[in-house]
Amino acid sequence: MQSLQQKASEYSGVSQSDAFAIDETSLFEKLGLDTFIALSTNFYNRVYDDEEEEWFRAIFAKSKKEDAIRNQYEFFVQRMGGPPLFSQRRGHPALIARHRPFPVTHQAAQRWLHHMQQALDSVTSIDPDSKVKMMNFFRHTAFFLVAGDELKSQNQQVPCKHAAQKTTV
C-alpha cells in the first residue's frame, strides 16, 4: 500500500525531495511576513471572485475570507521557516483533518493550484527560485490532501505517522 506522500508524488508529478526543497532555506527570512500576507490575500481574492467555477467558490462559502487569509499565511509562514503562528493560535496544522469536511478532489486540487499559481505570479516580491520551490510544495501538498480525501471516501482512518513508528511486543 502506498503512503500518502507516495500518492501525492504520483498524483502531482512532484518528488518528495522537490516538494520539501522549501526546507533547505528559510523562505520566511528571505521573503518576509508581508510577502506571505500578500500571497494569501491575492489567492483568496481570486478564490472568492471565481466566476468560472462556482462549485469551487462554494467550497469556501461558509468561511470568512479574512479568516481564510490569516489561516493560510500563518500556516505558510510556519511551514516555510518562520515563527509557529498557526500552531500558537490554532494548534497542530493537521491538514487532512482540517480539510476533512471539504471535497478535496483532483479537480478541486487543480483549481486551487490554478489560483495559487496566478497569485504567485502576481506577487513580484517572490523571486523565481522561491516560486518554483513554493509551487512544488503546494502541488505536492494539494495532492497529499486528495490522497487523504480518498481514504475518507473509502472510510479509512488516516494513520498518524507516530503510530506507524510504534512497535508491538
N, C-alpha and C positions, 0 to 999 in steps of 0.2 A: 504494500500500500504506500502510495506516495505521500510525503509530508505536505503540509500546506505551503511551505516555502518552495518545494519542488514543483507543485502545481502552479504556484504563482509564476515561477520562472518559465514553465511550459506555456502557460496562457499568455504571458506578457511578452515573451521573447527576450527578457532581460535576465541575465545570470544573477545569482545571488551576490557575486563579487562586484558586479556593476551596480546592482541595486544599493549595496551598502558602501559604495565608494564615498558616500556622504560622511562616513565615519573617519575618513583619512585626514580631514581637517575640520576646523570649526567654521562651518558656513555662517553661523551666527556672528562670530567675531569678524569675519570677512565682510558680511553684508549689513549687519546691524538690525536692531528691532524694527525700525521704520520700514525697512525693505520687506520684512515678513508681514507687517501690517498692510502695506500697500498691495502685496501679492494676494493676501486673503480677501481684502476689500474688493480688489479688481475681480477676483474669482467669483465671489458671491454676488457681486453686482451682475455679472454675466449669467449666473445660475438663476437668480430671481427675475431677470429680464428675459429669460429664454422663451422666445415666442415660437421657435421652430419645433420644439419638443416639449409640449405641455405636460406630458406624462413625467418627464424628468423634473421639471419645476415643481410638480405636485408632490414629489417625494419630500421636498423641503417646506411644504406649506404650513406645517404645524410648528416650525422653528422660527424664532425671531432672527432676522438677518444679522443684527448686531451680535447676538449670542453665537451664531454660527461662525461669524468672522473671528470673534475672540477665541472660541474653542480651537479653530483651525490654526490661527497664528501662534497661539500658545503651545499647541502640540508641535508645530513645525520648529519653533524656537527651541523647545526642549529636545526634540529629536536630532536637531542639527547643531548641537554643541552649546546651546545657551542654558540659562537657568531653568529649573523644572517648574515653570509657570503653570502648566496644565495640571501636573500632579499635585501641586500645592493647593490648587483651587478645586479640582475635580476628582483627585485620586488617580490610580493607575489608568493609563490610557485604554487598555483592554479594547482594542479596536474592533475585534469581531463582536464582542458582547455589546458594545455601544452602537454598532451598526445592525444588530440583530433585528430590530423592528422594521428595517427598510429592505426593499427588494434590491439586493446588490447583485445584479445580473451582469453578464458580459456586456449587454447593451448599455446598461447604466454606467458601468466602468468606462466604456468607450466615450460616453457623453461627458462624464466627469473629466476624463483626460482631455477631451476636446476643449473644454472651458479652461482647464488648468494650463494647457499649452498656450492658449491665447493670452491668459493672464501673465504667464511667464514672459512671453514675447513682448508684452506691453510695459513691463517693469524694467526700465532702462538701467537701473542701478544694479542689476544682476548681470554679471559677466557671462560670456558664452560657456566657459568651462563649468561654472556653477549651475547654469541652466541645464546642461546635459546631465550632470550628476543628480540634480533635483528631479528632473523628468524621469530618469531611470528609476529612482526611488519611488516616485509617485506611481509610475506604471506598474512596477512590481507590487507595491502595496495595494493598489486598486484591485489587482487580480488575486492577491492574498485574501482580500475581503470576499471576492467572488468565490474562491475555494471554500472559505468559511461558510458562506451562504449556502453552498451546495450541501455541506454537511447538515446544515439546519434543515434543508428541504428533504434530506434523507433521514431526518430525525435522529441524527447522531450528535453526541456531545463533542465539542471541540476540546481535545485533550490539552491540559495545561503542560507547558514544556517542563515544568518542575516535576510533575507526576511521572512523566516518561523517564526521568532520570532515577526514580526510586527503584530499588531492587527489593524483591521479596525473598524472605528467608524460608 
